[in-house]
Protein backbone atom coordinates (compact mmCIF):
# COMPACT_ATOMS: atom_id res chain seq x y z
CA UNK A 1 0.00 0.00 0.00
CA UNK A 2 2.79 2.41 0.86
CA UNK A 3 6.52 1.98 0.78
CA UNK A 4 8.37 1.75 4.07
CA UNK A 5 11.67 3.56 4.42
CA UNK A 6 14.60 1.14 4.62
CA UNK A 7 16.31 1.18 8.00
CA UNK A 8 19.05 -0.81 9.65
CA UNK A 9 17.76 -3.76 11.63
CA UNK A 10 18.59 -4.19 15.31
CA UNK A 11 17.45 -6.64 17.98
CA UNK A 12 15.93 -5.72 21.32
CA UNK A 13 16.24 -9.08 23.04
CA UNK A 14 14.42 -11.45 20.71
CA UNK A 15 12.37 -8.72 19.01
CA UNK A 16 13.58 -7.26 15.70
CA UNK A 17 13.22 -3.51 15.13
CA UNK A 18 13.85 -1.92 11.73
CA UNK A 19 15.33 -3.64 8.72
CA UNK A 20 11.84 -4.46 7.37
CA UNK A 21 10.66 -6.23 10.56
CA UNK A 22 6.99 -5.79 11.53
CA UNK A 23 6.43 -2.50 13.35
CA UNK A 24 6.39 -3.11 17.08
CA UNK A 25 4.32 -1.69 19.94
CA UNK A 26 5.97 -0.37 23.08
CA UNK A 27 4.69 0.87 26.41
CA UNK A 28 6.04 1.69 29.85
CA UNK A 29 5.17 0.39 33.29
CA UNK A 30 3.94 2.90 35.88
CA UNK A 31 4.75 0.83 38.95
CA UNK A 32 7.86 1.33 41.06
CA UNK A 33 10.41 -0.94 39.40
CA UNK A 34 11.54 -2.10 42.85
CA UNK A 35 8.03 -3.60 43.21
CA UNK A 36 8.90 -6.75 41.31
CA UNK A 37 5.55 -8.55 41.52
CA UNK A 38 3.49 -5.44 40.73
CA UNK A 39 5.68 -4.57 37.77
CA UNK A 40 5.58 -8.12 36.40
CA UNK A 41 1.80 -8.15 36.70
CA UNK A 42 1.63 -4.98 34.62
CA UNK A 43 4.10 -6.37 32.08
CA UNK A 44 1.97 -9.51 31.60
CA UNK A 45 -1.15 -7.36 31.12
CA UNK A 46 0.70 -5.22 28.57
CA UNK A 47 1.96 -8.27 26.67
CA UNK A 48 -1.59 -9.69 26.54
CA UNK A 49 -2.83 -6.37 25.11
CA UNK A 50 -0.31 -6.45 22.24
CA UNK A 51 2.81 -4.82 23.69
CA UNK A 52 6.02 -6.20 22.12
CA UNK A 53 8.66 -4.35 24.16
CA UNK A 54 8.27 -2.72 27.57
CA UNK A 55 10.22 0.00 29.32
CA UNK A 56 10.68 0.33 33.09
CA UNK A 57 12.28 3.24 34.87
CA UNK A 58 15.70 2.64 36.39
CA UNK A 59 16.08 5.67 38.61
CA UNK A 60 17.71 4.21 41.72
CA UNK A 61 19.65 1.22 42.92
CA UNK A 62 16.48 -0.51 44.17
CA UNK A 63 15.02 -0.22 40.65
CA UNK A 64 18.12 -1.81 39.10
CA UNK A 65 17.93 -4.61 41.66
CA UNK A 66 14.24 -5.04 40.81
CA UNK A 67 15.14 -5.31 37.12
CA UNK A 68 17.52 -8.17 37.89
CA UNK A 69 14.49 -10.14 39.12
CA UNK A 70 12.02 -8.87 36.51
CA UNK A 71 14.06 -9.52 33.35
CA UNK A 72 14.26 -13.34 33.65
CA UNK A 73 10.50 -13.59 34.31
CA UNK A 74 9.26 -11.14 31.69
CA UNK A 75 7.49 -12.50 28.58
CA UNK A 76 8.76 -9.55 26.48
CA UNK A 77 12.08 -7.65 26.27
CA UNK A 78 12.76 -5.00 28.91
CA UNK A 79 14.27 -1.59 28.28
CA UNK A 80 15.59 0.49 31.18
CA UNK A 81 14.67 4.18 31.08
CA UNK A 82 17.60 6.33 32.17
CA UNK A 83 17.67 10.02 33.00
CA UNK A 84 20.49 12.07 34.56
CA UNK A 85 22.47 9.18 36.10
CA UNK A 86 24.66 7.30 33.64
CA UNK A 87 25.57 4.88 36.45
CA UNK A 88 21.97 3.66 36.44
CA UNK A 89 22.51 2.66 32.79
CA UNK A 90 25.52 0.57 33.83
CA UNK A 91 23.53 -0.94 36.72
CA UNK A 92 20.60 -1.78 34.41
CA UNK A 93 22.98 -3.60 32.08
CA UNK A 94 24.25 -5.58 35.07
CA UNK A 95 20.59 -6.45 35.73
CA UNK A 96 20.38 -8.04 32.28
CA UNK A 97 18.07 -5.62 30.45
CA UNK A 98 17.69 -5.98 26.68
CA UNK A 99 17.89 -2.29 25.92
CA UNK A 100 18.40 1.18 27.32
CA UNK A 101 16.78 4.51 26.67
CA UNK A 102 19.10 7.48 27.20
CA UNK A 103 17.94 11.08 27.17
CA UNK A 104 20.66 13.23 25.56
CA UNK A 105 19.06 16.27 27.18
CA UNK A 106 20.08 15.19 30.67
CA UNK A 107 23.11 12.89 30.27
CA UNK A 108 25.47 15.30 28.55
CA UNK A 109 29.05 14.44 29.48
CA UNK A 110 30.67 12.79 26.43
CA UNK A 111 32.78 10.48 28.61
CA UNK A 112 29.65 9.19 30.36
CA UNK A 113 27.85 8.62 27.06
CA UNK A 114 30.85 6.80 25.61
CA UNK A 115 31.20 4.66 28.76
CA UNK A 116 27.59 3.50 28.50
CA UNK A 117 27.83 2.87 24.74
CA UNK A 118 31.06 0.86 25.12
CA UNK A 119 29.46 -1.34 27.75
CA UNK A 120 26.33 -1.80 25.63
CA UNK A 121 28.50 -2.69 22.63
CA UNK A 122 30.34 -5.36 24.64
CA UNK A 123 27.08 -6.80 25.94
CA UNK A 124 25.14 -6.55 22.65
CA UNK A 125 22.48 -4.33 24.24
CA UNK A 126 20.59 -1.78 22.12
CA UNK A 127 20.17 1.87 23.09
CA UNK A 128 17.46 4.32 22.09
CA UNK A 129 18.54 7.90 21.82
CA UNK A 130 15.37 9.39 23.26
CA UNK A 131 15.30 13.11 22.49
CA UNK A 132 12.38 14.82 24.18
CA UNK A 133 11.24 18.31 23.30
CA UNK A 134 10.59 19.11 26.97
CA UNK A 135 14.10 18.24 28.11
CA UNK A 136 16.22 19.45 25.22
CA UNK A 137 19.84 20.40 25.98
CA UNK A 138 19.64 24.14 26.98
CA UNK A 139 22.62 24.95 24.75
CA UNK A 140 20.76 23.65 21.69
CA UNK A 141 17.59 25.42 22.79
CA UNK A 142 19.48 28.73 22.94
CA UNK A 143 21.34 28.26 19.68
CA UNK A 144 18.25 27.25 17.67
CA UNK A 145 16.15 30.02 19.15
CA UNK A 146 13.79 27.67 21.01
CA UNK A 147 12.42 24.19 20.55
CA UNK A 148 12.67 23.39 16.85
CA UNK A 149 12.78 20.24 14.74
CA UNK A 150 16.36 20.95 13.73
CA UNK A 151 17.43 21.34 17.39
CA UNK A 152 15.96 17.95 18.25
CA UNK A 153 17.58 16.31 15.22
CA UNK A 154 20.94 17.89 16.07
CA UNK A 155 20.66 16.54 19.62
CA UNK A 156 20.06 13.02 18.31
CA UNK A 157 22.84 13.16 15.73
CA UNK A 158 25.34 14.49 18.26
CA UNK A 159 24.60 11.56 20.57
CA UNK A 160 24.88 9.18 17.63
CA UNK A 161 28.34 10.58 16.85
CA UNK A 162 29.51 9.77 20.41
CA UNK A 163 28.26 6.22 19.89
CA UNK A 164 30.10 5.95 16.59
CA UNK A 165 33.33 7.01 18.28
CA UNK A 166 33.23 3.74 20.23
CA UNK A 167 31.88 1.65 17.30
CA UNK A 168 28.45 1.18 18.80
CA UNK A 169 25.61 0.90 16.32
CA UNK A 170 22.74 -0.99 18.00
CA UNK A 171 20.76 2.21 18.03
CA UNK A 172 17.26 3.55 17.49
CA UNK A 173 16.20 7.16 17.80
CA UNK A 174 13.14 9.10 18.86
CA UNK A 175 12.53 12.85 18.62
CA UNK A 176 9.29 13.26 20.53
CA UNK A 177 7.43 16.47 21.18
CA UNK A 178 3.97 17.15 22.58
CA UNK A 179 3.28 19.44 19.63
CA UNK A 180 2.15 17.19 16.77
CA UNK A 181 3.27 19.25 13.73
CA UNK A 182 6.68 19.79 15.38
CA UNK A 183 7.08 16.08 16.10
CA UNK A 184 6.12 15.18 12.52
CA UNK A 185 8.59 17.70 11.13
CA UNK A 186 11.40 16.43 13.37
CA UNK A 187 10.91 12.79 12.35
CA UNK A 188 10.70 13.69 8.66
CA UNK A 189 13.94 15.64 8.96
CA UNK A 190 15.62 12.83 10.89
CA UNK A 191 14.57 10.19 8.34
CA UNK A 192 16.41 12.20 5.66
CA UNK A 193 19.74 12.11 7.49
CA UNK A 194 19.97 8.64 9.00
CA UNK A 195 18.94 5.05 8.36
CA UNK A 196 18.83 4.27 12.09
CA UNK A 197 15.44 2.71 13.02
CA UNK A 198 13.00 5.23 14.46
CA UNK A 199 10.78 4.97 17.53
CA UNK A 200 7.69 7.17 17.03
CA UNK A 201 5.68 8.94 19.68
CA UNK A 202 3.93 12.13 20.66
CA UNK A 203 5.20 12.79 24.15
CA UNK A 204 2.81 13.74 26.95
CA UNK A 205 -0.19 13.23 24.68
CA UNK A 206 -2.36 13.40 27.80
CA UNK A 207 -5.62 11.87 29.01
CA UNK A 208 -8.23 10.22 26.79
CA UNK A 209 -9.70 10.88 24.32
CA UNK A 210 -7.47 13.83 23.34
CA UNK A 211 -4.37 11.72 23.97
CA UNK A 212 -5.51 9.12 21.44
CA UNK A 213 -6.14 11.83 18.86
CA UNK A 214 -2.82 13.60 19.23
CA UNK A 215 -0.77 10.41 19.34
CA UNK A 216 -2.63 8.92 16.36
CA UNK A 217 -2.35 12.13 14.34
CA UNK A 218 1.44 12.17 14.72
CA UNK A 219 2.21 8.47 14.56
CA UNK A 220 -0.20 7.57 11.73
CA UNK A 221 0.91 10.50 9.57
CA UNK A 222 4.50 9.28 9.71
CA UNK A 223 3.66 5.59 9.32
CA UNK A 224 1.69 6.39 6.17
CA UNK A 225 4.79 8.09 4.80
CA UNK A 226 6.78 4.92 5.47
CA UNK A 227 8.58 6.42 8.49
CA UNK A 228 8.79 4.54 11.78
CA UNK A 229 9.85 1.12 13.03
CA UNK A 230 8.38 0.97 16.53
CA UNK A 231 5.71 3.08 18.25
CA UNK A 232 4.51 4.18 21.65
CA UNK A 233 1.30 5.94 22.66
CA UNK A 234 2.24 8.13 25.67
CA UNK A 235 -1.14 8.39 27.36
CA UNK A 236 -2.14 9.57 30.81
CA UNK A 237 -4.08 6.36 31.31
CA UNK A 238 -3.62 2.72 32.26
CA UNK A 239 -0.63 1.64 30.12
CA UNK A 240 -2.73 -1.28 28.84
CA UNK A 241 -4.63 1.39 26.86
CA UNK A 242 -1.34 2.41 25.24
CA UNK A 243 -0.64 -1.14 24.15
CA UNK A 244 -4.19 -1.63 22.83
CA UNK A 245 -4.11 1.66 20.94
CA UNK A 246 -0.74 0.89 19.36
CA UNK A 247 -1.84 -2.54 18.31
CA UNK A 248 -5.17 -1.29 16.93
CA UNK A 249 -3.49 1.44 14.92
CA UNK A 250 -1.05 -0.99 13.30
CA UNK A 251 -3.86 -3.46 12.50
CA UNK A 252 -6.04 -0.66 11.08
CA UNK A 253 -3.21 0.47 8.80
CA UNK A 254 -2.53 -3.10 7.70
CA UNK A 255 0.96 -2.96 9.22
CA UNK A 256 0.44 -5.90 11.57
CA UNK A 257 -1.48 -9.08 11.02
CA UNK A 258 -4.99 -8.83 12.43
CA UNK A 259 -5.37 -10.62 15.76
CA UNK A 260 -8.36 -8.80 17.20
CA UNK A 261 -11.91 -8.10 16.09
CA UNK A 262 -12.27 -5.05 13.85
CA UNK A 263 -15.69 -3.84 14.95
CA UNK A 264 -17.37 -1.59 12.42
CA UNK A 265 -20.74 -0.02 13.08
CA UNK A 266 -22.95 2.48 11.34
CA UNK A 267 -23.21 5.91 12.97
CA UNK A 268 -26.98 5.43 13.25
CA UNK A 269 -29.55 7.77 11.76
CA UNK A 270 -33.28 8.36 11.63
CA UNK A 271 -33.81 4.95 10.11
CA UNK A 272 -32.16 2.96 12.94
CA UNK A 273 -34.41 0.37 14.55
CA UNK A 274 -32.21 -0.19 17.59
CA UNK A 275 -29.99 1.85 19.88
CA UNK A 276 -26.93 1.31 17.68
CA UNK A 277 -24.55 2.93 20.18
CA UNK A 278 -25.65 0.58 22.96
CA UNK A 279 -25.51 -2.58 20.83
CA UNK A 280 -22.12 -1.61 19.34
CA UNK A 281 -20.72 -0.89 22.82
CA UNK A 282 -21.99 -4.22 24.13
CA UNK A 283 -20.52 -6.00 21.11
CA UNK A 284 -17.21 -4.22 21.66
CA UNK A 285 -17.14 -5.34 25.30
CA UNK A 286 -18.07 -8.92 24.34
CA UNK A 287 -15.22 -9.14 21.80
CA UNK A 288 -12.62 -7.17 23.80
CA UNK A 289 -10.75 -10.19 25.10
CA UNK A 290 -11.54 -12.64 22.32
CA UNK A 291 -8.67 -12.95 19.90
CA UNK A 292 -10.71 -13.28 16.71
CA UNK A 293 -9.16 -11.81 13.53
CA UNK A 294 -12.53 -10.91 11.97
CA UNK A 295 -14.30 -7.78 10.78
CA UNK A 296 -17.72 -7.65 12.45
CA UNK A 297 -20.45 -5.11 11.66
CA UNK A 298 -23.30 -3.74 13.76
CA UNK A 299 -25.81 -1.93 11.55
CA UNK A 300 -28.89 -0.02 12.66
CA UNK A 301 -31.31 -1.13 9.96
CA UNK A 302 -31.86 -3.97 7.56
CA UNK A 303 -32.62 -1.55 4.70
CA UNK A 304 -29.04 -0.38 4.16
CA UNK A 305 -27.00 -2.31 6.74
CA UNK A 306 -26.26 -5.62 5.03
CA UNK A 307 -25.35 -3.93 1.73
CA UNK A 308 -23.11 -1.29 3.31
CA UNK A 309 -21.28 -3.89 5.38
CA UNK A 310 -21.15 -6.61 2.75
CA UNK A 311 -17.34 -6.86 3.00
CA UNK A 312 -17.49 -7.72 6.72
CA UNK A 313 -16.92 -11.34 7.70
CA UNK A 314 -20.01 -11.19 9.89
CA UNK A 315 -22.63 -8.61 10.71
CA UNK A 316 -26.01 -7.97 12.17
CA UNK A 317 -28.69 -5.47 11.15
CA UNK A 318 -31.86 -4.60 13.01
CA UNK A 319 -35.31 -4.82 11.48
CA UNK A 320 -38.81 -5.22 12.86
CA UNK A 321 -37.56 -6.05 16.39
CA UNK A 322 -35.28 -8.76 15.04
CA UNK A 323 -31.61 -9.09 14.24
CA UNK A 324 -30.65 -10.21 10.74
CA UNK A 325 -27.27 -11.91 10.73
CA UNK A 326 -25.22 -11.88 7.58
CA UNK A 327 -21.91 -13.49 6.59
CA UNK A 328 -19.97 -11.86 3.73
CA UNK A 329 -23.21 -10.09 2.75
CA UNK A 330 -25.35 -13.28 2.73
CA UNK A 331 -28.25 -13.45 5.15
CA UNK A 332 -27.81 -16.48 7.37
CA UNK A 333 -30.16 -16.21 10.35
CA UNK A 334 -32.79 -14.16 12.14
CA UNK A 335 -32.59 -13.76 15.93
CA UNK A 336 -34.64 -11.85 18.54
CA UNK A 337 -33.40 -8.27 19.04
CA UNK A 338 -32.47 -9.07 22.66
CA UNK A 339 -30.03 -11.78 21.49
CA UNK A 340 -28.14 -9.80 18.86
CA UNK A 341 -24.81 -9.60 20.69
CA UNK A 342 -24.86 -13.20 21.95
CA UNK A 343 -25.61 -14.42 18.42
CA UNK A 344 -22.76 -12.37 16.97
CA UNK A 345 -20.37 -13.96 19.46
CA UNK A 346 -21.60 -17.47 18.68
CA UNK A 347 -21.33 -16.99 14.89
CA UNK A 348 -17.95 -15.27 15.20
CA UNK A 349 -16.54 -18.20 17.12
CA UNK A 350 -17.96 -20.63 14.56
CA UNK A 351 -16.42 -18.62 11.68
CA UNK A 352 -13.08 -18.41 13.45
CA UNK A 353 -13.04 -22.18 13.78
CA UNK A 354 -14.59 -23.26 10.47
CA UNK A 355 -14.48 -20.27 8.09
CA UNK A 356 -17.15 -18.16 6.39
CA UNK A 357 -18.02 -20.77 3.72
CA UNK A 358 -18.89 -23.32 6.40
CA UNK A 359 -20.98 -20.70 8.21
CA UNK A 360 -22.97 -19.97 5.04
CA UNK A 361 -23.29 -23.69 4.31
CA UNK A 362 -24.81 -24.43 7.73
CA UNK A 363 -27.43 -21.70 7.35
CA UNK A 364 -30.82 -21.71 5.69
CA UNK A 365 -29.93 -18.70 3.54
CA UNK A 366 -33.15 -18.85 1.53
CA UNK A 367 -35.29 -18.53 4.64
CA UNK A 368 -33.00 -15.86 6.17
CA UNK A 369 -33.07 -13.76 2.99
CA UNK A 370 -36.87 -14.08 2.74
CA UNK A 371 -37.24 -12.87 6.35
CA UNK A 372 -34.79 -10.01 5.77
CA UNK A 373 -36.64 -9.00 2.58
CA UNK A 374 -39.92 -8.97 4.52
CA UNK A 375 -38.52 -6.75 7.30
CA UNK A 376 -36.78 -4.51 4.75
CA UNK A 377 -40.07 -4.03 2.89
CA UNK A 378 -41.86 -3.27 6.15
CA UNK A 379 -39.22 -0.69 7.13
CA UNK A 380 -39.45 1.01 3.74
CA UNK A 381 -43.22 0.95 4.03
CA UNK A 382 -43.08 2.52 7.49
CA UNK A 383 -40.35 5.08 6.88
CA UNK A 384 -40.05 5.50 3.13
CA UNK A 385 -37.10 4.72 0.84
CA UNK A 386 -34.95 7.18 2.71
CA UNK A 387 -35.75 8.06 6.30
CA UNK A 388 -33.56 11.14 6.06
CA UNK A 389 -35.31 12.42 2.94
CA UNK A 390 -32.02 13.86 1.77
CA UNK A 391 -32.66 13.09 -1.88
CA UNK A 392 -36.01 14.92 -1.82
CA UNK A 393 -34.37 17.89 -0.17
CA UNK A 394 -31.59 18.03 -2.74
CA UNK A 395 -34.18 18.03 -5.54
CA UNK A 396 -35.95 20.95 -3.81
CA UNK A 397 -32.67 22.87 -3.39
CA UNK A 398 -31.84 22.41 -7.07
CA UNK A 399 -35.29 23.61 -8.09
CA UNK A 400 -34.94 26.68 -5.83
CA UNK A 401 -31.47 27.59 -7.10
CA UNK A 402 -32.45 27.01 -10.78
CA UNK A 403 -35.50 29.25 -10.31
CA UNK A 404 -33.45 32.23 -9.11
S1 LIG B 1 -29.42 3.85 7.07
FE1 LIG B 1 -29.43 2.09 8.50
S2 LIG B 1 -27.33 1.31 8.41
FE2 LIG B 1 -27.25 3.38 7.56
S3 LIG B 1 -26.77 4.74 9.28
FE3 LIG B 1 -29.00 4.64 9.16
S4 LIG B 1 -29.54 2.98 10.57
FE4 LIG B 1 -27.38 2.75 10.13
Boltz pocket constraint, residues with backbone or C-beta under 6 A from the ligand:
constraints:
  - pocket:
      binder: B
      contacts: [[A, 266], [A, 267], [A, 268], [A, 269], [A, 270], [A, 271], [A, 272], [A, 273], [A, 299], [A, 300], [A, 301], [A, 302], [A, 303], [A, 304], [A, 305], [A, 308]]
      max_distance: 6.0
